[in-house]
């Protein structure tokens, strides 16, 4: 099957659909053909909705032909993480306990995508209840990395990243509580954006940890992420964590000049104990930005040394509060890894939780001080390359380290502070993509998107693609 259309971005497809050079039906057929061809091995989908998708594509074609074009997402085929509610449809949360749960309403993000004319092709695989970073799901099977089927795609939004990377979805949404948009996006070589906490409504998204949860776009380009962010942003009174800040024209704010850019580097934390292949590639990008006129400035954020403690205590405690009743009633229905983490959360004390929130406050103050000196911070997204499916450890320069400890080391601070953070692929080593993370000031997503666009122009992924077929 010719992948040419399905491999394109929203930014490339939208003009073709608007001008009627491309039919939404033809595009959806190709995406579904890729699902038929690749998903038997990759296992990115929990549910494929072919008939529903083709009916929606036909309607989109009729609407566009009659002059009722709704915008850049109209007629774009997209599958979402199976943690977001669609009215009168199943939302499994990747679990056994909720395998037959039917939502009574649309999530706010789903409602906005429906209004924009998106064609939904199905529901995507995920780590059970989003509580993990491998997407090795015991109930629906492991999702595999399209770059190497023996490796994890990351998680918890592994199905979303794998589907976009293998052209089984033009774009997607994931959720991010400790890095669950950015970790799989990095592992699968796509864009993943965690916006500022409160920027995008979480109403209709099953919670993992209420004070850390985010929803964010997972796309092929920075422009596509900006498009989705501007559509999905906005205050929602139905979400108690939503903040009343208007959306911006993010897709129109991507142009910037490298020569005026000040990039912060926190060496002590974000470049400590990093796989040499990852370190080399991220520093190569920093050197290129500096050659192009950017200023690289060291910054110090001392409380980062306590960030892992604060993230793990907060996420385990809040997650265990969500699942407390089911853990007491039906512990055997949870996957072994998730059950273990929920049991750990039950052991945390009130003192642990309060201390974690105090650390979060210190981090807020220290990051704000850093952003008075720099425009953005750049870090590796992950300190390692994707490990084999089933591995409990990762290899970092010959050291076998705990996967669980290492995987959220660089992404967790963004959840603790709620700061916007974007991962962008910055190269390939030993057949696996490497992600670079850009963090920015609160509610200034345009800054991380602008730097992402500058890095994208370096074409570091040119000639690299998952070995599909």
MIZA-298540 format. One record per residue (C-alpha): x negated, z, y negated. Coordinates in pm, 1 decimal, m for minus. Layout:
! MIZA-298540
         X         Z         Y
         X         Z         Y
...
***
This chain:
! MIZA-298540
         X         Z         Y
       0.0       0.0       0.0
    m125.5     m84.7    m345.8
    m185.0     243.1    m530.2
    m224.9      77.6    m867.6
     101.3     193.4   m1026.9
     117.3     541.0    m873.0
    m243.3     603.5    m977.2
    m156.8     557.7   m1345.1
     m91.2     839.9   m1588.6
     228.9     911.8   m1781.6
      57.4     777.5   m2092.7
      m7.3     446.6   m1916.8
     330.7     419.1   m1743.7
     562.5     518.1   m2030.2
     504.8     203.8   m2242.9
     559.9     m16.5   m1936.0
     885.5     159.5   m1855.7
    1004.5     157.7   m2218.1
     932.6    m214.2   m2259.6
    1105.6    m288.1   m1925.2
     788.9    m444.0   m1781.9
     808.3    m184.9   m1504.6
    1114.4     m65.8   m1318.8
    1154.7     308.3   m1250.1
    1278.8     205.0    m907.9
     957.8      16.0    m829.1
     745.2     305.8    m949.5
     941.1     564.7    m750.1
     925.3     347.1    m439.0
     548.5     337.9    m463.1
     516.9     714.1    m510.8
     745.4     775.2    m210.4
     547.4     520.4     m10.3
     236.1     727.1     m81.4
     419.7    1036.8      39.2
     496.9     854.3     363.8
     137.7     739.7     394.4
     m58.8    1050.6     300.5
     152.1    1362.4     325.2
     146.1    1382.8     704.2
    m218.2    1485.8     666.6
    m225.5    1650.7     323.9
     101.2    1848.6     355.8
     160.1    1879.3     m17.9
     539.4    1863.6      11.0
     776.6    2123.5     153.9
    1079.3    1900.2      90.9
    1091.4    1526.3      17.8
    1410.8    1409.4    m156.3
    1401.5    1032.4    m108.9
    1769.8     946.9    m150.4
    1809.4    1173.7    m451.5
    1493.0    1029.9    m609.4
    1599.5     668.6    m559.0
    1943.6     739.7    m705.1
    1781.8     901.0   m1009.1
    1537.8     610.2   m1046.7
    1825.7     363.2   m1033.4
    2008.3     558.6   m1303.1
    1692.2     569.4   m1515.1
    1657.2     193.0   m1481.5
    2017.3     140.6   m1592.2
    1972.7     375.9   m1887.3
    1654.4     206.7   m2005.1
    1797.8    m143.0   m1957.2
    2096.6     m46.9   m2173.5
    1872.6      84.4   m2451.4
    1902.5     455.8   m2380.1
    1532.9     535.3   m2340.3
    1479.6     912.3   m2362.6
    1104.5     928.7   m2415.9
     771.9     930.9   m2236.3
     892.4    1113.3   m1922.6
    1198.0     895.0   m1865.0
    1174.4     740.1   m1518.5
     853.1     924.6   m1426.5
     852.8    1041.2   m1059.4
     751.7    1403.3   m1029.2
     763.3    1680.6    m768.6
     739.4    2047.7    m865.8
     609.8    2365.5    m708.4
     879.0    2515.3    m486.9
     905.3    2831.6    m695.5
    1112.8    2675.7    m975.7
    1490.9    2684.8    m947.9
    1708.6    2373.7    m926.4
    2081.2    2446.4    m936.4
    2244.4    2422.9    m593.0
    1913.0    2342.5    m424.2
    1682.1    2547.4    m204.6
    1382.5    2720.9    m356.9
    1174.0    2865.9     m75.1
     889.1    3022.4    m276.7
     681.3    2913.5      22.8
     826.2    3206.3     215.3
    1022.1    3291.6     528.4
    1236.9    3554.5     357.4
    1364.6    3307.8      95.7
    1358.3    2998.0     316.9
    1735.5    2948.3     273.3
    1768.4    3074.4     m85.4
    1981.7    2844.0    m302.8
    1948.7    2879.6    m678.1
    2259.1    2912.3    m892.7
    2104.2    2761.5   m1205.5
    1820.6    2541.3   m1326.7
    1496.6    2693.1   m1447.4
    1453.0    2628.3   m1819.0
    1158.4    2394.7   m1751.1
    1362.1    2206.5   m1489.9
    1650.1    2168.3   m1735.3
    1412.5    2027.4   m1998.3
    1259.1    1781.4   m1751.4
    1605.4    1669.8   m1640.9
    1704.2    1608.8   m2003.0
    1385.5    1403.9   m2045.7
    1487.6    1178.2   m1755.6
    1229.1    1277.0   m1493.9
    1289.2    1148.8   m1140.2
    1236.9    1437.5    m897.2
    1088.6    1341.0    m560.6
    1079.3    1684.0    m394.7
     943.8    2038.9    m375.8
     576.2    2112.5    m329.6
     384.0    2342.6     m97.2
     235.8    2663.5    m233.7
      77.1    2988.6    m130.4
     352.0    3221.4      m7.3
     522.5    3378.6    m311.4
     229.5    3239.7    m519.5
      30.2    3543.1    m401.5
    m296.9    3378.4    m304.7
    m533.0    3095.5    m390.0
    m567.3    2885.8     m73.2
    m218.6    2735.6      m8.7
    m282.3    2803.6     359.4
      85.9    2871.1     412.1
     185.1    3034.3     745.0
     547.1    2916.7     719.8
     510.0    2555.3     604.0
     155.1    2479.0     715.2
    m168.4    2457.0     518.8
    m197.0    2214.7     231.9
    m524.1    2019.8     245.2
    m757.2    1896.4     m26.2
    m727.9    1515.6     m68.6
   m1103.6    1496.0    m136.0
   m1185.6    1655.5     199.7
    m908.0    1742.2     445.5
   m1114.5    2026.6     591.2
   m1119.7    2208.1     253.6
    m858.8    2411.9      70.5
    m687.6    2255.8    m232.9
    m691.9    2591.3    m410.9
    m378.3    2781.1    m496.5
    m129.8    2904.9    m539.4
     m14.5    2567.6    m680.5
    m212.1    2376.6    m417.6
      68.3    2136.0    m331.9
     106.3    2038.7    m697.5
    m265.2    1965.1    m738.4
    m292.4    1779.0    m406.9
      17.1    1568.0    m479.7
    m108.1    1459.8    m822.5
    m461.5    1391.2    m695.9
    m329.8    1175.0    m410.0
     m75.3     989.6    m628.3
     223.9    1141.0    m447.3
     347.2    1268.6    m786.0
     260.0    1131.4   m1128.5
     237.5    1486.4   m1267.0
     363.9    1831.0   m1173.9
     413.7    2190.7   m1280.1
     242.3    2493.9   m1136.2
     247.9    2864.7   m1203.9
     m58.6    3064.6   m1304.1
     m91.5    3443.7   m1265.8
    m462.5    3475.0   m1192.4
    m558.4    3107.5   m1211.0
    m300.0    2937.2    m990.5
    m274.2    2625.1   m1208.6
    m643.6    2602.5   m1296.0
    m791.6    2689.6    m953.7
    m617.0    2408.0    m760.2
    m653.3    2163.9   m1050.0
   m1027.4    2227.8   m1045.7
   m1044.2    2202.0    m666.8
    m853.8    1871.4    m661.1
   m1009.9    1705.6    m965.9
    m714.2    1697.6   m1206.9
    m612.1    1853.9   m1539.3
    m450.5    2198.2   m1533.5
    m326.5    2375.1   m1847.2
    m227.4    2740.5   m1873.1
     m63.7    2773.6   m2214.7
     m45.3    3089.6   m2422.8
     167.3    3358.0   m2256.1
     520.1    3318.5   m2392.9
     475.1    2954.1   m2499.3
     672.6    2810.0   m2201.4
     979.9    2987.6   m2066.9
     957.4    3137.3   m1716.5
    1335.4    3171.7   m1677.4
    1427.6    3046.0   m1332.3
    1077.9    3091.3   m1189.6
    1045.0    3350.4    m912.5
     802.1    3615.7   m1045.3
     468.2    3720.7    m905.3
     351.7    3957.7   m1181.8
     568.7    3958.3   m1493.4
     301.2    4032.5   m1754.0
      54.0    3775.9   m1615.6
     278.6    3485.5   m1506.9
     262.4    3147.1   m1681.2
     400.4    2798.3   m1610.3
     176.8    2502.7   m1691.9
     140.6    2125.3   m1650.1
     m84.3    1966.6   m1387.7
    m167.8    1608.3   m1476.9
    m408.8    1315.7   m1451.7
    m507.1    1314.6   m1818.4
    m533.0    1550.0   m2114.7
    m278.4    1336.9   m2300.7
     m25.4    1385.4   m2020.8
     m77.0    1762.7   m2031.8
     m19.0    1755.5   m2408.7
     299.0    1550.6   m2364.5
     439.4    1793.7   m2110.9
     339.4    2096.7   m2316.2
     521.4    1975.3   m2627.0
     835.5    1903.4   m2423.2
     838.6    2236.4   m2238.1
     735.5    2468.6   m2522.1
     982.5    2671.6   m2723.7
    1155.8    3005.4   m2746.7
    1401.6    3095.3   m2471.5
    1614.7    3408.9   m2515.9
    1674.4    3413.2   m2139.6
    1305.2    3493.6   m2081.8
    1216.0    3842.0   m2213.3
     846.9    3743.3   m2236.5
     918.3    3427.8   m2439.8
     773.7    3429.9   m2791.8
     945.7    3260.2   m3083.1
     686.0    3003.4   m3179.2
     785.8    2640.6   m3239.7
     637.0    2362.9   m3032.6
     382.3    2127.5   m3184.3
     316.5    1755.5   m3156.9
      31.5    1828.9   m2915.7
      m4.9    1468.0   m2796.5
     m58.5    1360.7   m3158.3
    m321.5    1627.5   m3224.6
    m587.1    1519.1   m2974.1
    m825.1    1344.8   m3213.4
   m1119.7    1557.1   m3326.2
   m1487.5    1523.0   m3411.6
   m1759.9    1673.8   m3197.5
   m1988.6    1729.7   m3496.7
   m1758.1    1996.0   m3641.6
   m1710.0    2179.3   m3312.5
   m1846.9    2528.2   m3243.9
   m1847.9    2612.8   m2872.1
   m1891.2    2969.0   m2752.7
   m2081.7    3057.0   m2434.2
   m2059.3    3402.5   m2274.4
   m2364.0    3387.0   m2047.8
   m2349.7    3740.9   m1907.0
   m2011.5    3694.4   m1741.1
   m1909.5    3330.0   m1719.1
   m2248.2    3193.9   m1610.2
   m2348.0    3480.6   m1382.1
   m2374.1    3412.0   m1009.2
   m2249.8    3051.7   m1023.2
   m2321.1    2789.9    m757.5
   m2614.4    2583.7    m886.0
   m2419.8    2256.8    m842.6
   m2137.1    2387.0   m1060.8
   m2371.9    2539.6   m1317.3
   m2570.0    2216.2   m1348.3
   m2261.8    2003.3   m1408.3
   m2104.1    2233.8   m1668.4
   m2433.8    2267.7   m1856.9
   m2471.7    1888.8   m1849.0
   m2142.1    1862.3   m2039.3
   m2252.6    2128.7   m2288.5
   m2577.1    1940.5   m2349.0
   m2385.9    1616.9   m2407.0
   m2150.1    1787.4   m2654.2
   m2450.7    1934.2   m2835.9
   m2619.6    1592.1   m2850.7
   m2298.4    1457.2   m3002.1
   m2313.2    1715.7   m3278.9
   m2139.3    2027.0   m3150.0
   m2289.8    2368.9   m3208.8
   m2337.4    2593.0   m2902.9
   m2315.0    2959.6   m2994.7
   m2369.0    3261.8   m2765.8
   m2096.9    3526.3   m2784.9
   m2060.3    3870.9   m2630.8
   m1739.0    4004.1   m2471.3
   m1851.2    4334.0   m2316.6
   m1519.5    4431.7   m2155.2
   m1531.9    4125.0   m1928.9
   m1731.5    4338.2   m1685.8
   m1406.9    4531.6   m1623.7
   m1181.0    4225.3   m1614.6
   m1174.0    4184.3   m1235.5
   m1061.4    4544.5   m1191.0
    m789.2    4504.7   m1455.0
    m664.4    4173.7   m1314.6
    m647.7    4291.8    m952.9
    m479.6    4622.6   m1035.6
    m223.5    4457.5   m1263.0
    m136.5    4169.8   m1032.6
    m120.6    4376.6    m712.9
      88.6    4651.7    m873.3
     336.9    4419.5   m1041.3
     366.4    4195.5    m732.4
     431.3    4493.6    m507.4
     707.0    4609.7    m743.6
     877.6    4269.6    m700.0
     855.6    4278.2    m319.0
     883.6    4654.2    m256.1
    1227.2    4647.7     m91.1
    1148.4    4354.1     138.0
     811.5    4503.1     230.8
     987.2    4818.5     349.2
    1269.4    4629.8     521.6
    1095.8    4329.1     681.4
     715.5    4353.5     663.1
     677.9    4120.6     962.5
     834.9    3832.1     767.6
     541.2    3813.3     525.3
     224.5    3621.2     605.3
     m59.9    3849.5     704.0
    m264.0    3793.7     388.1
      29.0    3844.0     151.1
     148.0    4153.0     337.4
    m201.1    4303.1     304.9
    m208.4    4243.6     m71.8
     139.0    4390.1    m115.5
      34.1    4698.2      79.5
    m272.6    4731.7    m143.3
     m47.0    4718.1    m448.0
     159.4    5005.1    m310.5
    m156.0    5220.2    m308.8
    m241.5    5171.7    m675.8
    m184.1    5475.5    m898.7
     m21.6    5499.8   m1238.4
    m362.7    5594.4   m1373.3
    m511.3    5268.4   m1235.4
    m236.6    5065.7   m1398.5
    m264.5    5234.6   m1739.1
    m643.3    5199.2   m1738.9
    m600.8    4829.0   m1663.1
    m372.3    4784.5   m1962.4
    m625.7    4961.1   m2181.9
    m891.8    4715.2   m2064.4
    m655.4    4428.9   m2147.7
    m623.3    4562.2   m2501.8
   m1002.6    4576.5   m2539.8
   m1029.8    4220.2   m2411.6
    m768.2    4103.7   m2664.0
    m972.8    4252.4   m2947.9
   m1306.8    4119.2   m2821.9
   m1178.7    3766.4   m2755.4
   m1016.4    3758.6   m3101.7
   m1351.4    3858.6   m3254.8
   m1526.2    3583.7   m3058.1
   m1277.8    3324.0   m3182.1
   m1357.8    3419.0   m3539.0
   m1704.1    3275.0   m3469.2
   m1624.7    2979.6   m3240.2
   m1350.2    2722.3   m3188.1
   m1336.6    2746.9   m2808.7
   m1518.2    2901.1   m2514.4
   m1645.4    2684.8   m2228.9
   m1696.1    2821.0   m1876.8
   m1697.2    2695.5   m1521.0
   m1342.8    2711.5   m1381.1
   m1465.8    2827.8   m1040.2
   m1811.1    2961.1    m947.5
   m1813.5    2766.6    m618.2
   m1707.2    2442.3    m449.0
   m1390.6    2444.4    m236.1
   m1450.5    2628.6      94.2
   m1318.6    2527.1     437.4
    m957.5    2604.1     526.6
    m941.9    2946.6     690.4
   m1266.0    3077.0     539.5
   m1258.1    3427.9     392.8
   m1589.8    3376.7     213.4
   m1755.7    3128.3     m20.9
   m2115.1    3012.6     m33.3
   m2278.4    3072.9    m373.0
   m2644.0    2966.5    m362.2
   m2682.5    3077.6      m2.2
   m2492.8    3405.2     m45.7
   m2171.5    3459.5     150.3
   m1932.3    3626.9     m96.5
   m1567.7    3733.3     m73.2
   m1335.6    3444.9    m161.1
   m1072.4    3678.5    m304.1
   m1324.5    3848.7    m533.7
   m1481.0    3526.5    m659.2
   m1183.4    3293.6    m694.4
   m1021.4    3453.4   m1002.3
   m1342.0    3575.4   m1163.3
   m1340.4    3312.6   m1439.8
    m968.0    3237.0   m1459.7
    m828.1    3594.0   m1454.3
    m937.0    3683.4   m1809.3
    m704.8    3411.1   m1940.6
    m409.9    3579.6   m1771.9
    m504.2    3927.9   m1887.0
    m522.4    3812.1   m2248.8
    m257.7    3538.2   m2231.4
    m497.1    3297.6   m2405.1
    m457.0    2922.8   m2352.1
    m700.9    2771.6   m2102.9
    m746.7    2422.5   m1965.6
    m948.6    2298.1   m1670.4
   m1083.4    1944.4   m1670.8
   m1284.2    1771.0   m1396.5
   m1645.3    1726.2   m1508.2
   m1807.9    1562.3   m1207.8
   m1836.2    1553.1    m830.1
   m2098.0    1717.4    m610.0
   m2119.7    1671.0    m233.0
   m1785.4    1491.9    m235.2
   m1593.2    1768.8    m413.7
   m1478.0    1783.6    m776.2
   m1599.5    2046.5   m1022.3
   m1383.6    2190.4   m1298.9
   m1485.5    2302.6   m1646.8
   m1265.2    2557.3   m1827.1
   m1191.5    2556.0   m2200.4
   m1038.4    2870.6   m2351.5
    m896.3    2887.0   m2702.0
    m730.3    3122.7   m2951.9
    m374.0    3243.3   m2899.6
    m111.2    2970.4   m2965.8
    m379.2    2714.3   m3052.0
    m352.1    2496.4   m2741.8
    m441.8    2194.2   m2953.6
    m800.9    2320.3   m2970.0
    m848.9    2328.9   m2593.4
    m672.8    1994.3   m2560.6
    m895.3    1838.0   m2828.3
   m1213.3    1953.2   m2654.8
   m1068.1    1838.7   m2322.8
   m1009.7    1494.7   m2474.2
   m1371.6    1479.2   m2595.9
   m1497.8    1562.4   m2247.1
   m1257.1    1313.6   m2090.4
   m1414.0    1039.7   m2303.2
   m1747.0    1103.6   m2127.2
   m1589.4     945.1   m1814.6
   m1761.4    1193.4   m1583.3
   m1518.1    1108.9   m1301.2
   m1562.8     733.7   m1329.3
   m1616.0     586.1    m984.9
   m1498.6     905.0    m812.8
   m1164.5     940.0    m634.8
   m1025.2    1107.3    m322.8
   m1091.7     891.8     m13.5
    m726.8     807.8      51.7
    m614.1     556.8     311.3
***
